[in-house]
Amino acid sequence: MSQAQNAIKFAYWVPNVSGGLVVSKIEQRTSWDIDYNRKLAQIAEKAGFEYALSQIRFTAGYGAEYQHESVSFSHALLAATEKLRVIAAILPGPWTPAVLAKQIATIDHLTGGRVAVNIVSGWFQGEFTAIGEPWLEHDERYRRSEEFIRVLKGIWTQDNFSFKGDFYRFSDYTLKPKPLQQPHPEIFQGGSSRAARDMASRVSDWYFTNGNTVEGIKAQVDDIRAKAAVNGHQVKIGVNAFIIARDTEEEARAVLAEIIDKADPEAVNAFGDAVKQAGQASPEGEGNWAKSTFEDLVQYNDGFKTNLIGTPQQIAERIVALKAVGVDLVLGGFLHFQEEVAYFGEKVLPLVRELEARAKAHEAVAA
Ligand SMILES: Cc1cc2nc3c(=O)[nH]c(=O)nc-3n(C[C@H](O)[C@H](O)[C@H](O)COP(=O)(O)O)c2cc1C
């Protein structure tokens, strides 16, 4: 089946940390509490979102004063929904693969096979120091994450699993029960540096990247898919976007201007400093935030760059353009999550499906 025949998927960021998805004093009708989030998850699955992505933070920083833990929070959202898949964010280091494999296998059974994981490699040195975790150099973090993923897959799919790595060791280990999902729950990863892309092209099921232009995303997709093909591996691509859909383009642009106008410069600049430990610290100096401006950093995963800001029609067209360069999933952040996820489902998603159907019909004629 060609790329164009697969319907593009949608995920939303779970606001399980306080302060919303923008470092701004603008009003955000979004809450990090569980009641708000349960209702949001129900709205999202009804609206046509397939996935929700939780966040992991162990300490405050740049607005996220309170942070609920990702695995337990994800389980609560799964328990409150019927179809939604919830992706738990995991940091190798604080988590060991043995504990995580066991936790996720159990949650998979408790929830009818709807849990997934997002292996993140860390950008916040202060957080690691605060909890007594060694802070590895950039590419070493990815070497550890790759071992973590290889081990997870091994434990989830094999009996008598043995592994001798630089970070993890297993000896004749059999996990029972294995997860419900076959061959195993989906494994996402976050990050855009060379090391992140190489890891995606070898082991991950999904590559999540920060917001970017269509050209910037295309370059990453082409790079990863070419390498993955050499490795005989298949990887899907998810892209972050801060979505501002309004009835008119003027309204949407005014919301963006207000977010930036009311940005907290101290917090944004401090965040900009901290993330120099990410992409910029890689040997090639590329990756997430390596080229971000002050305005970009107000949305902490460069979500404005993807430009899903405008009318439902404009946004739907840009989503289809992302799909045309190989994107499989759009990960959305919103200002007022419950209201805007519902609006997206009602106004934007049907237009995307319409454009996809038209592209499919076009392909059929051309074939
Ligand atoms: C979609 C997405 C979600 C992420 N979620 C988290 C998270 O919850 N916690 C965290 O510490 N880092 C998170 N990260 C950060 C990445 O793991 C990584 O540290 C960062 O993107 C820098 O990677 P790079 O140097 O390879 O570009 C996320 C990244 C992306 C793209």
The ligand as a Gaussian input file, in Angstrom:
#p B3LYP/6-31G(d) Opt

LIG

0 1
 C        7.566000      14.686000      20.472000
 C        8.647000      14.741000      21.493000
 C        8.347000      14.462000      22.830000
 C        9.326000      14.545000      23.817000
 N        8.973000      14.303000      25.123000
 C        9.894000      14.432000      26.101000
 C        9.547000      14.212000      27.471000
 O        8.404000      13.932000      27.817000
 N       10.537000      14.342000      28.393000
 C       11.822000      14.663000      28.068000
 O       12.659000      14.758000      28.955000
 N       12.179000      14.873000      26.767000
 C       11.242000      14.769000      25.795000
 N       11.616000      14.982000      24.479000
 C       13.014000      15.396000      24.196000
 C       13.849000      14.353000      23.472000
 O       13.936000      13.148000      24.110000
 C       15.282000      14.837000      23.222000
 O       15.966000      14.957000      24.428000
 C       15.318000      16.171000      22.554000
 O       14.379000      16.195000      21.527000
 C       16.699000      16.484000      21.982000
 O       17.062000      15.523000      21.068000
 P       18.195000      15.723000      19.957000
 O       19.395000      16.241000      20.652000
 O       18.360000      14.361000      19.396000
 O       17.634000      16.652000      18.928000
 C       10.651000      14.909000      23.469000
 C       10.946000      15.187000      22.114000
 C        9.975000      15.113000      21.137000
 C       10.326000      15.434000      19.723000

